[in-house]
């Protein structure tokens, strides 16, 4: 409702400006006053109009307030300061709509949205950095679904890349294992851990003698070509590791719909189809001189040269196909994104790969497969959750789409960029890493899978669950071990997901166990605890928190209880609760889930203040008691809703 009222206010202001000043402002800036005593919305537009109308901002504001007329849902508009306009809503009406969980109709964009996230190389165990990607991506999927959009969730699998080749080098050249021996290892628990250590050993082997890199080149070519024993071993290993990745992410309630693999992009000739279009469209040209001689290149994204494509300077060229005929990562990515938008004229084969405990099937690409598969691709919008270091590659794909004339597709292609995850020195020490004095003095320590220094995702989850369980065991010894484990898991997952979401995407995260699991401050457990507290109020009173208590408060009662200083304080809690959908819209518009984490924390903070200040069940006035219970019910519902969109479940006790 908060967003609905804001839009109504903006439209009335826009209409007034047209009929009074013959001005058309497509965007009306609406802010929020510093306190609820001043109103619910603030408009600074008089300052923007001062030059155009050649009037003082305050004079313009006076004319707007005097002439705009009544607005449904609003009590009045007021002049403030040198030209601000504060808008006051009818508190009782907004509260009644919120209590009934009224949802005004919204017009949704047409078409599906595709969110691609995780995209972990299937060569070793997932690590803490992958968790940030997956949690950001999964939360954005949930945001879009909450807003009513249809979403395809995809996880791109680079099963023919150099990282997979390196692990195969380890099996075949370092350990000299037969296929039968590798098959035996694949069946072992946490095979991805074995590959983690092997990958680090291979990196060391390359450093010992650069001639060893020849094994990588030969293995990579064999894997890309397919149809040979090396490629078969690579498929065996990468498929086993991929399955482990899905199991790891399932522990965090993260699911996928489709796993497109690079092997099919190669073997189904996606690139050949894209290559033909790119050459015909003049996007690619064959370089005949310089260091890129013999390569197919295109204009580098952001190139400043104004020359024709065929005369671009070397520094403005992006190599797409190398002189030896091999296609670079970006080339395959261009073909893949043309498929996403339904622009390639080709499709994958599909087969079921993984079934989640809830019965949801995840499909994987294949050469030929089932005919009754869901329809993937051919979407209207794309969000790629990929770290900030891939910005140039992402921009190159967008430029290729524009070069082919697919401007609408390019406009709806979003690089959902984020920064890396590191460890605090304390966290690294707790995980058993030896730190130098210099390391201990740093704000954070960067991890490196190639060097074997990092935090495996499952180890992190296990450690968080074990830490949470110590507290749960101490507080709730009467519960069964299975119940205590489930509660500990919900707290641990909530702590991890909230920690990864509370920082803006452009922030480097230094992960710390103690900070993430704290019941105080801006943490997942703090927000979960607020919901548990709210639920306990209803449990102790023998009431249903999802019942009709909130909706049973009359408009007249709302008006009475929202008046005065005490009313302002409780109204701030209601107003904050009304903003969940508004915040979710903001998260989608800016591709920034951190706003929802901040909202959940602020709502939990306000509720905890309310909880300590008002003895709800002991309230003697039955009418006021009903109003206070309605407040708890609404806040609880909105907190549960916000945390669910963040992928955080609520334990029965804390």
PyMOL commands that set and color helices and strands:
alter all, ss='L'
color gray80, all
select helices_A, chain A and resi 2-21+36-38+45-53+57-67+91-99+128-146+162-174+179-186+191-208+210-225+229-250+262-267+270-280+309-311+314-316+329-340+388-403+407-411+425-430+437-441+457-475+481-502+513-517+524-540+555-561+564-577+580-590+594-613+622-645
alter helices_A, ss='H'
color red, helices_A
select strands_A, chain A and resi 41-43+74-80+84-89+113-116+151-154+258-259+285-286+296-299+317-321+349-355+361-366+381-387+413-418+421-423+509-511
alter strands_A, ss='S'
color yellow, strands_A
deselect
rebuild
show_as cartoon
